[in-house]
Amino acid sequence: MKPYATSIERASYWEVFKDYYTPQLKKIDLLIKTMEGTISIEETSQVLLLSEDYVKKIMEAKKITLIDKEGFLSILMDGNSSLCGLLQREFMLGSPSTYSPGDIAYIYGLQKEHVENVCQTNGFTGKISAEVLPKVLDKVFVFVYH
């Protein structure tokens, strides 16, 4: 059994994103760009932050016998990790080049009203470009449990 959190810390969502998601996103990007042939269930589970058993269940349900690029993306789209959820929501919006506050809240699993307030308070008006997105997410604060 996992121990309970012993402390709570307030952090910007951007810091959390950089520490938790960015390394995994880089691994996924590299994996997809360099994949020739197939990869293992173990590697798939590690990069998508899924258990091996869950990857096997998805493979069984989708009748995937070997994990190639197509199979990997299929597993990603059915994955239940927070990383998979973030990517699924991004893909559902068509991986936009600009974002509304509602898009940001949806993709990153944040409260829409909170993101709208941050944007309004900090002068982020209209559609937000990918270059400005980190500045917005740096103004959104979340609680991190240790």
Secondary structure, DSSP 8 states (H G I E B T S, - for coil): -------EEEEEHHHHIIIIIHHHHHHHHHHHHH--S-B-HHHHHHHHT--HHHHHHHHHHHT--SB-HHHHHHHHHH--SHHHHHHHHHHHTT--SEE-HHHHHHHHT--HHHHHHHHHHTT--SSEETTTHHHHHTT-EEEEE-
